[in-house]
């Protein structure tokens, strides 16, 4: 379903999870149900926000490394000059 972009199979998978005896998966299924349309679109459509998420992760890492050591000006330079 993930690699084949077959989001239309999600409702069947959720039904199978609900019939199973795994409470933690029931919680996952309930969370997916809250935003079912977005999850199906994410599993079906070819677009991805992976590159943006990678940049956000990199910026957060730089910020954590500098925590309490410098101000915004140095953080800005590190973000703009980091590879």
N, CA, C and O atoms as a CHARMM CRD file, in Angstrom:
* protein
*
  332
    1    1 UNK  N      0.82800  -1.18600   0.00000 PROA 1      0.00000
    2    1 UNK  CA     0.00000   0.00000   0.00000 PROA 1      0.00000
    3    1 UNK  C      0.87600   1.25400   0.00000 PROA 1      0.00000
    4    1 UNK  O      0.54100   2.23800  -0.65900 PROA 1      0.00000
    5    2 UNK  N      1.98000   1.22900   0.72300 PROA 2      0.00000
    6    2 UNK  CA     2.84800   2.40300   0.78800 PROA 2      0.00000
    7    2 UNK  C      3.67200   2.58600  -0.47200 PROA 2      0.00000
    8    2 UNK  O      3.67400   3.67000  -1.05600 PROA 2      0.00000
    9    3 UNK  N      4.36200   1.55800  -0.89600 PROA 3      0.00000
   10    3 UNK  CA     5.26000   1.69600  -2.04200 PROA 3      0.00000
   11    3 UNK  C      4.52300   1.67800  -3.37000 PROA 3      0.00000
   12    3 UNK  O      5.03200   2.20000  -4.36200 PROA 3      0.00000
   13    4 UNK  N      3.33400   1.08800  -3.40900 PROA 4      0.00000
   14    4 UNK  CA     2.57800   1.00200  -4.65700 PROA 4      0.00000
   15    4 UNK  C      1.57300   2.11400  -4.84400 PROA 4      0.00000
   16    4 UNK  O      0.81000   2.10400  -5.81000 PROA 4      0.00000
   17    5 UNK  N      1.56100   3.09000  -3.92200 PROA 5      0.00000
   18    5 UNK  CA     0.61100   4.20500  -3.96700 PROA 5      0.00000
   19    5 UNK  C     -0.82400   3.69700  -4.11900 PROA 5      0.00000
   20    5 UNK  O     -1.54500   4.08800  -5.03700 PROA 5      0.00000
   21    6 UNK  N     -1.21700   2.81900  -3.19800 PROA 6      0.00000
   22    6 UNK  CA    -2.55000   2.23000  -3.25200 PROA 6      0.00000
   23    6 UNK  C     -3.36600   2.66200  -2.03400 PROA 6      0.00000
   24    6 UNK  O     -3.80800   1.82800  -1.24400 PROA 6      0.00000
   25    7 UNK  N     -3.55800   3.95400  -1.89500 PROA 7      0.00000
   26    7 UNK  CA    -4.29100   4.50700  -0.77100 PROA 7      0.00000
   27    7 UNK  C     -5.73800   4.07200  -0.71100 PROA 7      0.00000
   28    7 UNK  O     -6.35400   4.09700   0.35400 PROA 7      0.00000
   29    8 UNK  N     -6.28300   3.67500  -1.84200 PROA 8      0.00000
   30    8 UNK  CA    -7.67900   3.23000  -1.86800 PROA 8      0.00000
   31    8 UNK  C     -7.88000   1.93800  -1.05700 PROA 8      0.00000
   32    8 UNK  O     -9.01300   1.58000  -0.73700 PROA 8      0.00000
   33    9 UNK  N     -6.79200   1.24500  -0.72800 PROA 9      0.00000
   34    9 UNK  CA    -6.88500   0.02100   0.07300 PROA 9      0.00000
   35    9 UNK  C     -6.91300   0.30000   1.57700 PROA 9      0.00000
   36    9 UNK  O     -7.08700  -0.62300   2.37300 PROA 9      0.00000
   37   10 UNK  N     -6.74700   1.55300   1.96700 PROA 10     0.00000
   38   10 UNK  CA    -6.68800   1.90100   3.38900 PROA 10     0.00000
   39   10 UNK  C     -7.94700   1.51200   4.16200 PROA 10     0.00000
   40   10 UNK  O     -7.82000   0.93600   5.24300 PROA 10     0.00000
   41   11 UNK  N     -9.15300   1.79300   3.67100 PROA 11     0.00000
   42   11 UNK  CA   -10.34800   1.39400   4.45100 PROA 11     0.00000
   43   11 UNK  C    -10.40700  -0.10100   4.74500 PROA 11     0.00000
   44   11 UNK  O    -10.79900  -0.50000   5.84100 PROA 11     0.00000
   45   12 UNK  N    -10.02200  -0.92900   3.77900 PROA 12     0.00000
   46   12 UNK  CA   -10.00500  -2.37900   4.00900 PROA 12     0.00000
   47   12 UNK  C     -8.98900  -2.74600   5.07900 PROA 12     0.00000
   48   12 UNK  O     -9.24900  -3.60200   5.92400 PROA 12     0.00000
   49   13 UNK  N     -7.82600  -2.09500   5.03900 PROA 13     0.00000
   50   13 UNK  CA    -6.78700  -2.36600   6.03300 PROA 13     0.00000
   51   13 UNK  C     -7.26000  -1.94700   7.41900 PROA 13     0.00000
   52   13 UNK  O     -7.03700  -2.66800   8.39200 PROA 13     0.00000
   53   14 UNK  N     -7.91500  -0.78500   7.52100 PROA 14     0.00000
   54   14 UNK  CA    -8.42600  -0.31900   8.80700 PROA 14     0.00000
   55   14 UNK  C     -9.47000  -1.27000   9.36700 PROA 14     0.00000
   56   14 UNK  O     -9.50300  -1.51700  10.57300 PROA 14     0.00000
   57   15 UNK  N    -10.33200  -1.81100   8.49300 PROA 15     0.00000
   58   15 UNK  CA   -11.32500  -2.79700   8.95000 PROA 15     0.00000
   59   15 UNK  C    -10.64400  -4.05400   9.47800 PROA 15     0.00000
   60   15 UNK  O    -11.06000  -4.60700  10.49600 PROA 15     0.00000
   61   16 UNK  N     -9.61100  -4.50100   8.79600 PROA 16     0.00000
   62   16 UNK  CA    -8.87700  -5.68900   9.24700 PROA 16     0.00000
   63   16 UNK  C     -8.20500  -5.43600  10.59500 PROA 16     0.00000
   64   16 UNK  O     -8.16400  -6.32700  11.44300 PROA 16     0.00000
   65   17 UNK  N     -7.68100  -4.23400  10.79700 PROA 17     0.00000
   66   17 UNK  CA    -7.03600  -3.88800  12.07000 PROA 17     0.00000
   67   17 UNK  C     -8.06200  -3.89900  13.19300 PROA 17     0.00000
   68   17 UNK  O     -7.77800  -4.39200  14.28500 PROA 17     0.00000
   69   18 UNK  N     -9.24100  -3.36600  12.94100 PROA 18     0.00000
   70   18 UNK  CA   -10.27600  -3.32300  13.97800 PROA 18     0.00000
   71   18 UNK  C    -10.74900  -4.72000  14.37200 PROA 18     0.00000
   72   18 UNK  O    -11.15900  -4.93400  15.51300 PROA 18     0.00000
   73   19 UNK  N    -10.69600  -5.66700  13.44300 PROA 19     0.00000
   74   19 UNK  CA   -11.12000  -7.02800  13.73900 PROA 19     0.00000
   75   19 UNK  C    -10.04100  -7.81800  14.47100 PROA 19     0.00000
   76   19 UNK  O    -10.33000  -8.86300  15.05500 PROA 19     0.00000
   77   20 UNK  N     -8.82000  -7.33900  14.44600 PROA 20     0.00000
   78   20 UNK  CA    -7.71700  -8.01000  15.10300 PROA 20     0.00000
   79   20 UNK  C     -7.71400  -7.70000  16.60000 PROA 20     0.00000
   80   20 UNK  O     -8.38500  -6.77100  17.04700 PROA 20     0.00000
   81   21 UNK  N     -6.96000  -8.47800  17.36700 PROA 21     0.00000
   82   21 UNK  CA    -6.92100  -8.30100  18.81900 PROA 21     0.00000
   83   21 UNK  C     -5.62400  -7.62000  19.24600 PROA 21     0.00000
   84   21 UNK  O     -4.87200  -8.15600  20.06100 PROA 21     0.00000
   85   22 UNK  N     -5.36500  -6.42800  18.68700 PROA 22     0.00000
   86   22 UNK  CA    -4.16900  -5.66000  19.02000 PROA 22     0.00000
   87   22 UNK  C     -4.58200  -4.23600  19.39200 PROA 22     0.00000
   88   22 UNK  O     -4.77300  -3.39800  18.51100 PROA 22     0.00000
   89   23 UNK  N     -4.72100  -3.95600  20.69300 PROA 23     0.00000
   90   23 UNK  CA    -5.22300  -2.64100  21.12400 PROA 23     0.00000
   91   23 UNK  C     -4.39200  -1.46600  20.63200 PROA 23     0.00000
   92   23 UNK  O     -4.94500  -0.40600  20.34100 PROA 23     0.00000
   93   24 UNK  N     -3.07900  -1.62700  20.53100 PROA 24     0.00000
   94   24 UNK  CA    -2.25700  -0.50100  20.07600 PROA 24     0.00000
   95   24 UNK  C     -2.54600  -0.16500  18.61300 PROA 24     0.00000
   96   24 UNK  O     -2.49200   1.00100  18.22300 PROA 24     0.00000
   97   25 UNK  N     -2.85000  -1.17500  17.80900 PROA 25     0.00000
   98   25 UNK  CA    -3.21200  -0.90000  16.41700 PROA 25     0.00000
   99   25 UNK  C     -4.60200  -0.27500  16.32500 PROA 25     0.00000
  100   25 UNK  O     -4.88000   0.48400  15.39600 PROA 25     0.00000
  101   26 UNK  N     -5.47200  -0.58800  17.28000 PROA 26     0.00000
  102   26 UNK  CA    -6.79000   0.05800  17.29700 PROA 26     0.00000
  103   26 UNK  C     -6.63400   1.55700  17.51900 PROA 26     0.00000
  104   26 UNK  O     -7.34800   2.36100  16.91900 PROA 26     0.00000
  105   27 UNK  N     -5.69200   1.92600  18.38700 PROA 27     0.00000
  106   27 UNK  CA    -5.42200   3.34800  18.63400 PROA 27     0.00000
  107   27 UNK  C     -4.89000   4.01300  17.36600 PROA 27     0.00000
  108   27 UNK  O     -5.29000   5.12900  17.03400 PROA 27     0.00000
  109   28 UNK  N     -3.98900   3.33000  16.65700 PROA 28     0.00000
  110   28 UNK  CA    -3.46100   3.85800  15.39400 PROA 28     0.00000
  111   28 UNK  C     -4.58900   4.04700  14.37900 PROA 28     0.00000
  112   28 UNK  O     -4.66900   5.07900  13.71300 PROA 28     0.00000
  113   29 UNK  N     -5.44900   3.05200  14.26900 PROA 29     0.00000
  114   29 UNK  CA    -6.55700   3.13100  13.31800 PROA 29     0.00000
  115   29 UNK  C     -7.48800   4.29400  13.65000 PROA 29     0.00000
  116   29 UNK  O     -7.97200   4.97800  12.74900 PROA 29     0.00000
  117   30 UNK  N     -7.73900   4.51900  14.93800 PROA 30     0.00000
  118   30 UNK  CA    -8.60200   5.64300  15.33500 PROA 30     0.00000
  119   30 UNK  C     -7.95400   6.97100  14.95600 PROA 30     0.00000
  120   30 UNK  O     -8.63900   7.89300  14.51400 PROA 30     0.00000
  121   31 UNK  N     -6.63900   7.07100  15.12500 PROA 31     0.00000
  122   31 UNK  CA    -5.93600   8.29400  14.73700 PROA 31     0.00000
  123   31 UNK  C     -5.97500   8.52600  13.23900 PROA 31     0.00000
  124   31 UNK  O     -6.14000   9.65800  12.78500 PROA 31     0.00000
  125   32 UNK  N     -5.82600   7.47000  12.47900 PROA 32     0.00000
  126   32 UNK  CA    -5.88200   7.58900  11.01000 PROA 32     0.00000
  127   32 UNK  C     -7.28400   7.99200  10.57400 PROA 32     0.00000
  128   32 UNK  O     -7.44800   8.77900   9.64200 PROA 32     0.00000
  129   33 UNK  N     -8.29200   7.45300  11.24800 PROA 33     0.00000
  130   33 UNK  CA    -9.67900   7.78900  10.89600 PROA 33     0.00000
  131   33 UNK  C     -9.99200   9.26400  11.07100 PROA 33     0.00000
  132   33 UNK  O    -10.82300   9.81000  10.34500 PROA 33     0.00000
  133   34 UNK  N     -9.33600   9.92100  12.02800 PROA 34     0.00000
  134   34 UNK  CA    -9.60100  11.33800  12.26400 PROA 34     0.00000
  135   34 UNK  C     -9.25400  12.19300  11.05600 PROA 34     0.00000
  136   34 UNK  O     -9.85400  13.24800  10.84900 PROA 34     0.00000
  137   35 UNK  N     -8.29100  11.75000  10.25900 PROA 35     0.00000
  138   35 UNK  CA    -7.88300  12.52300   9.08500 PROA 35     0.00000
  139   35 UNK  C     -7.72600  11.59900   7.88200 PROA 35     0.00000
  140   35 UNK  O     -6.72400  11.63900   7.16900 PROA 35     0.00000
  141   36 UNK  N     -8.72600  10.78100   7.68300 PROA 36     0.00000
  142   36 UNK  CA    -8.67500   9.72300   6.66700 PROA 36     0.00000
  143   36 UNK  C     -8.39300  10.26200   5.26000 PROA 36     0.00000
  144   36 UNK  O     -7.58700   9.68400   4.53100 PROA 36     0.00000
  145   37 UNK  N     -9.04800  11.36300   4.87100 PROA 37     0.00000
  146   37 UNK  CA    -8.85300  11.90100   3.51400 PROA 37     0.00000
  147   37 UNK  C     -7.40100  12.30300   3.27200 PROA 37     0.00000
  148   37 UNK  O     -6.85200  12.04200   2.20200 PROA 37     0.00000
  149   38 UNK  N     -6.78400  12.93300   4.26000 PROA 38     0.00000
  150   38 UNK  CA    -5.38900  13.35100   4.11100 PROA 38     0.00000
  151   38 UNK  C     -4.46000  12.13800   4.03800 PROA 38     0.00000
  152   38 UNK  O     -3.50400  12.14100   3.26200 PROA 38     0.00000
  153   39 UNK  N     -4.72700  11.11300   4.83000 PROA 39     0.00000
  154   39 UNK  CA    -3.88700   9.91400   4.80500 PROA 39     0.00000
  155   39 UNK  C     -4.00400   9.20500   3.46300 PROA 39     0.00000
  156   39 UNK  O     -3.00100   8.76700   2.89900 PROA 39     0.00000
  157   40 UNK  N     -5.21600   9.09200   2.95600 PROA 40     0.00000
  158   40 UNK  CA    -5.40800   8.45600   1.64200 PROA 40     0.00000
  159   40 UNK  C     -4.70300   9.26100   0.55800 PROA 40     0.00000
  160   40 UNK  O     -4.08200   8.68100  -0.33400 PROA 40     0.00000
  161   41 UNK  N     -4.78900  10.58800   0.62000 PROA 41     0.00000
  162   41 UNK  CA    -4.09400  11.43000  -0.36400 PROA 41     0.00000
  163   41 UNK  C     -2.58700  11.23300  -0.25800 PROA 41     0.00000
  164   41 UNK  O     -1.90000  11.16400  -1.27800 PROA 41     0.00000
  165   42 UNK  N     -2.06800  11.14100   0.95900 PROA 42     0.00000
  166   42 UNK  CA    -0.63000  10.93100   1.14000 PROA 42     0.00000
  167   42 UNK  C     -0.16600   9.58900   0.61800 PROA 42     0.00000
  168   42 UNK  O      0.96700   9.45700   0.15600 PROA 42     0.00000
  169   43 UNK  N     -1.03200   8.59200   0.68800 PROA 43     0.00000
  170   43 UNK  CA    -0.67600   7.26000   0.19100 PROA 43     0.00000
  171   43 UNK  C     -0.88400   7.12600  -1.31500 PROA 43     0.00000
  172   43 UNK  O     -0.36500   6.19600  -1.93200 PROA 43     0.00000
  173   44 UNK  N     -1.63100   8.04100  -1.90400 PROA 44     0.00000
  174   44 UNK  CA    -2.01400   7.89900  -3.31000 PROA 44     0.00000
  175   44 UNK  C     -1.29500   8.87900  -4.23100 PROA 44     0.00000
  176   44 UNK  O     -0.81300   8.48900  -5.29400 PROA 44     0.00000
  177   45 UNK  N     -1.22000  10.12900  -3.83800 PROA 45     0.00000
  178   45 UNK  CA    -0.69000  11.17300  -4.72000 PROA 45     0.00000
  179   45 UNK  C      0.83600  11.11200  -4.81900 PROA 45     0.00000
  180   45 UNK  O      1.49300  10.66900  -3.87700 PROA 45     0.00000
  181   46 UNK  N      1.40600  11.54900  -5.93900 PROA 46     0.00000
  182   46 UNK  CA     2.85700  11.44800  -6.13700 PROA 46     0.00000
  183   46 UNK  C      3.67300  12.53400  -5.44000 PROA 46     0.00000
  184   46 UNK  O      4.90100  12.44500  -5.41400 PROA 46     0.00000
  185   47 UNK  N      3.02900  13.55700  -4.87600 PROA 47     0.00000
  186   47 UNK  CA     3.78200  14.64200  -4.26000 PROA 47     0.00000
  187   47 UNK  C      4.25600  14.27300  -2.87100 PROA 47     0.00000
  188   47 UNK  O      3.62700  13.47300  -2.17700 PROA 47     0.00000
  189   48 UNK  N      5.37200  14.86300  -2.47100 PROA 48     0.00000
  190   48 UNK  CA     5.94600  14.57100  -1.16300 PROA 48     0.00000
  191   48 UNK  C      6.52800  15.84100  -0.55600 PROA 48     0.00000
  192   48 UNK  O      7.03300  16.70500  -1.27200 PROA 48     0.00000
  193   49 UNK  N      6.45400  15.94900   0.75600 PROA 49     0.00000
  194   49 UNK  CA     7.07200  17.07700   1.44800 PROA 49     0.00000
  195   49 UNK  C      8.37000  16.63300   2.11400 PROA 49     0.00000
  196   49 UNK  O      8.85000  17.29200   3.03700 PROA 49     0.00000
  197   50 UNK  N      8.93200  15.54000   1.66200 PROA 50     0.00000
  198   50 UNK  CA    10.13800  14.98600   2.26200 PROA 50     0.00000
  199   50 UNK  C     11.32400  15.93500   2.25400 PROA 50     0.00000
  200   50 UNK  O     12.05800  16.00400   3.23900 PROA 50     0.00000
  201   51 UNK  N     11.52700  16.65800   1.18300 PROA 51     0.00000
  202   51 UNK  CA    12.66000  17.57800   1.09100 PROA 51     0.00000
  203   51 UNK  C     12.49800  18.70800   2.11100 PROA 51     0.00000
  204   51 UNK  O     13.45400  19.07400   2.79500 PROA 51     0.00000
  205   52 UNK  N     11.30300  19.24900   2.20800 PROA 52     0.00000
  206   52 UNK  CA    11.04700  20.32000   3.17000 PROA 52     0.00000
  207   52 UNK  C     11.25100  19.80500   4.59000 PROA 52     0.00000
  208   52 UNK  O     11.86900  20.48000   5.41400 PROA 52     0.00000
  209   53 UNK  N     10.73600  18.61600   4.87800 PROA 53     0.00000
  210   53 UNK  CA    10.89700  18.04400   6.21700 PROA 53     0.00000
  211   53 UNK  C     12.37400  17.81800   6.53400 PROA 53     0.00000
  212   53 UNK  O     12.79400  17.97500   7.68000 PROA 53     0.00000
  213   54 UNK  N     13.15100  17.45600   5.54000 PROA 54     0.00000
  214   54 UNK  CA    14.58700  17.28600   5.75100 PROA 54     0.00000
  215   54 UNK  C     15.26100  18.59000   6.14500 PROA 54     0.00000
  216   54 UNK  O     16.11800  18.60700   7.02900 PROA 54     0.00000
  217   55 UNK  N     14.87900  19.68100   5.49500 PROA 55     0.00000
  218   55 UNK  CA    15.44900  20.98600   5.84100 PROA 55     0.00000
  219   55 UNK  C     15.02600  21.41800   7.24400 PROA 55     0.00000
  220   55 UNK  O     15.83500  21.95100   8.00400 PROA 55     0.00000
  221   56 UNK  N     13.75900  21.18900   7.58200 PROA 56     0.00000
  222   56 UNK  CA    13.28100  21.53600   8.92600 PROA 56     0.00000
  223   56 UNK  C     14.05400  20.74500   9.97300 PROA 56     0.00000
  224   56 UNK  O     14.45400  21.29700  10.99800 PROA 56     0.00000
  225   57 UNK  N     14.26600  19.46400   9.72200 PROA 57     0.00000
  226   57 UNK  CA    15.02000  18.62300  10.64900 PROA 57     0.00000
  227   57 UNK  C     16.45500  19.13400  10.81000 PROA 57     0.00000
  228   57 UNK  O     16.98800  19.15500  11.92000 PROA 57     0.00000
  229   58 UNK  N     17.07100  19.54100   9.71200 PROA 58     0.00000
  230   58 UNK  CA    18.44500  20.06300   9.75900 PROA 58     0.00000
  231   58 UNK  C     18.50700  21.35000  10.58600 PROA 58     0.00000
  232   58 UNK  O     19.42000  21.52600  11.39300 PROA 58     0.00000
  233   59 UNK  N     17.55100  22.23800  10.38800 PROA 59     0.00000
  234   59 UNK  CA    17.52300  23.50400  11.12800 PROA 59     0.00000
  235   59 UNK  C     17.31100  23.24300  12.62100 PROA 59     0.00000
  236   59 UNK  O     17.94500  23.88200  13.46100 PROA 59     0.00000
  237   60 UNK  N     16.42800  22.31300  12.94600 PROA 60     0.00000
  238   60 UNK  CA    16.20300  21.98800  14.35900 PROA 60     0.00000
  239   60 UNK  C     17.45800  21.41100  14.99800 PROA 60     0.00000
  240   60 UNK  O     17.75600  21.70100  16.15600 PROA 60     0.00000
  241   61 UNK  N     18.19600  20.59400  14.24500 PROA 61     0.00000
  242   61 UNK  CA    19.43500  20.03400  14.77200 PROA 61     0.00000
  243   61 UNK  C     20.45100  21.14200  15.05200 PROA 61     0.00000
  244   61 UNK  O     21.09500  21.14400  16.10100 PROA 61     0.00000
  245   62 UNK  N     20.59400  22.07900  14.12300 PROA 62     0.00000
  246   62 UNK  CA    21.51200  23.20100  14.33400 PROA 62     0.00000
  247   62 UNK  C     21.10200  24.02000  15.55900 PROA 62     0.00000
  248   62 UNK  O     21.94800  24.43500  16.35200 PROA 62     0.00000
  249   63 UNK  N     19.81600  24.24400  15.70000 PROA 63     0.00000
  250   63 UNK  CA    19.33200  25.01400  16.84200 PROA 63     0.00000
  251   63 UNK  C     19.62700  24.28800  18.15600 PROA 63     0.00000
  252   63 UNK  O     20.04600  24.91500  19.12900 PROA 63     0.00000
  253   64 UNK  N     19.41300  22.97700  18.18800 PROA 64     0.00000
  254   64 UNK  CA    19.70400  22.20400  19.40000 PROA 64     0.00000
  255   64 UNK  C     21.18000  22.23700  19.74300 PROA 64     0.00000
  256   64 UNK  O     21.54700  22.32300  20.91500 PROA 64     0.00000
  257   65 UNK  N     22.03000  22.17000  18.72700 PROA 65     0.00000
  258   65 UNK  CA    23.47000  22.20500  18.96700 PROA 65     0.00000
  259   65 UNK  C     23.90100  23.51600  19.61700 PROA 65     0.00000
  260   65 UNK  O     24.85200  23.54200  20.39900 PROA 65     0.00000
  261   66 UNK  N     23.20600  24.59500  19.29400 PROA 66     0.00000
  262   66 UNK  CA    23.61000  25.91900  19.76800 PROA 66     0.00000
  263   66 UNK  C     22.83400  26.36500  21.00000 PROA 66     0.00000
  264   66 UNK  O     23.02900  27.49100  21.45700 PROA 66     0.00000
  265   67 UNK  N     21.98000  25.54500  21.54400 PROA 67     0.00000
  266   67 UNK  CA    21.07800  25.95400  22.60800 PROA 67     0.00000
  267   67 UNK  C     21.81500  26.65200  23.74800 PROA 67     0.00000
  268   67 UNK  O     22.71700  26.08000  24.36000 PROA 67     0.00000
  269   68 UNK  N     21.42400  27.88500  24.02100 PROA 68     0.00000
  270   68 UNK  CA    21.98200  28.64800  25.12400 PROA 68     0.00000
  271   68 UNK  C     23.35000  29.24600  24.87000 PROA 68     0.00000
  272   68 UNK  O     23.92800  29.84800  25.77600 PROA 68     0.00000
  273   69 UNK  N     23.88200  29.10300  23.68200 PROA 69     0.00000
  274   69 UNK  CA    25.24200  29.58100  23.41600 PROA 69     0.00000
  275   69 UNK  C     25.29800  30.86700  22.62300 PROA 69     0.00000
  276   69 UNK  O     26.23200  31.65300  22.78200 PROA 69     0.00000
  277   70 UNK  N     24.31600  31.09500  21.77500 PROA 70     0.00000
  278   70 UNK  CA    24.40800  32.26000  20.89500 PROA 70     0.00000
  279   70 UNK  C     23.00900  32.75500  20.55500 PROA 70     0.00000
  280   70 UNK  O     22.01300  32.09800  20.85800 PROA 70     0.00000
  281   71 UNK  N     22.95200  33.89000  19.93900 PROA 71     0.00000
  282   71 UNK  CA    21.67600  34.48800  19.58600 PROA 71     0.00000
  283   71 UNK  C     21.22300  34.13300  18.17500 PROA 71     0.00000
  284   71 UNK  O     21.79200  33.27000  17.50600 PROA 71     0.00000
  285   72 UNK  N     20.19200  34.82400  17.76100 PROA 72     0.00000
  286   72 UNK  CA    19.57600  34.56900  16.46700 PROA 72     0.00000
  287   72 UNK  C     20.52900  34.84600  15.30300 PROA 72     0.00000
  288   72 UNK  O     20.48200  34.14200  14.29400 PROA 72     0.00000
  289   73 UNK  N     21.38000  35.84400  15.42500 PROA 73     0.00000
  290   73 UNK  CA    22.27900  36.20800  14.31500 PROA 73     0.00000
  291   73 UNK  C     23.20200  35.04300  13.95100 PROA 73     0.00000
  292   73 UNK  O     23.39700  34.75600  12.77000 PROA 73     0.00000
  293   74 UNK  N     23.77200  34.37000  14.96100 PROA 74     0.00000
  294   74 UNK  CA    24.65300  33.24300  14.68000 PROA 74     0.00000
  295   74 UNK  C     23.85900  32.05400  14.13600 PROA 74     0.00000
  296   74 UNK  O     24.31000  31.36800  13.21900 PROA 74     0.00000
  297   75 UNK  N     22.68700  31.81400  14.69900 PROA 75     0.00000
  298   75 UNK  CA    21.84500  30.73000  14.17700 PROA 75     0.00000
  299   75 UNK  C     21.51900  30.97100  12.70400 PROA 75     0.00000
  300   75 UNK  O     21.57000  30.04400  11.89500 PROA 75     0.00000
  301   76 UNK  N     21.18700  32.20400  12.35700 PROA 76     0.00000
  302   76 UNK  CA    20.87400  32.54200  10.96800 PROA 76     0.00000
  303   76 UNK  C     22.06600  32.25700  10.05700 PROA 76     0.00000
  304   76 UNK  O     21.89700  31.69400   8.97500 PROA 76     0.00000
  305   77 UNK  N     23.25500  32.63700  10.48300 PROA 77     0.00000
  306   77 UNK  CA    24.45200  32.38600   9.66800 PROA 77     0.00000
  307   77 UNK  C     24.68300  30.89000   9.49600 PROA 77     0.00000
  308   77 UNK  O     25.00900  30.43300   8.40100 PROA 77     0.00000
  309   78 UNK  N     24.51300  30.12000  10.58200 PROA 78     0.00000
  310   78 UNK  CA    24.73400  28.67400  10.48400 PROA 78     0.00000
  311   78 UNK  C     23.72900  28.01700   9.56100 PROA 78     0.00000
  312   78 UNK  O     24.07700  27.10900   8.80600 PROA 78     0.00000
  313   79 UNK  N     22.47000  28.47300   9.61500 PROA 79     0.00000
  314   79 UNK  CA    21.44000  27.89000   8.75800 PROA 79     0.00000
  315   79 UNK  C     21.74100  28.20000   7.29300 PROA 79     0.00000
  316   79 UNK  O     21.61600  27.33000   6.43100 PROA 79     0.00000
  317   80 UNK  N     22.13300  29.42700   7.01900 PROA 80     0.00000
  318   80 UNK  CA    22.36300  29.84300   5.62400 PROA 80     0.00000
  319   80 UNK  C     23.66700  29.25700   5.05700 PROA 80     0.00000
  320   80 UNK  O     23.75100  29.01200   3.85300 PROA 80     0.00000
  321   81 UNK  N     24.67400  29.03100   5.89600 PROA 81     0.00000
  322   81 UNK  CA    25.97200  28.58200   5.41400 PROA 81     0.00000
  323   81 UNK  C     26.20800  27.07500   5.56200 PROA 81     0.00000
  324   81 UNK  O     27.16300  26.53800   5.00100 PROA 81     0.00000
  325   82 UNK  N     25.34700  26.40100   6.31200 PROA 82     0.00000
  326   82 UNK  CA    25.53300  24.95900   6.51800 PROA 82     0.00000
  327   82 UNK  C     25.21500  24.21300   5.22300 PROA 82     0.00000
  328   82 UNK  O     24.33900  24.62300   4.46100 PROA 82     0.00000
  329   83 UNK  N     25.93000  23.12300   4.98200 PROA 83     0.00000
  330   83 UNK  CA    25.68100  22.34900   3.74100 PROA 83     0.00000
  331   83 UNK  C     24.36600  21.62800   3.75200 PROA 83     0.00000
  332   83 UNK  O     24.02900  20.94500   2.78500 PROA 83     0.00000
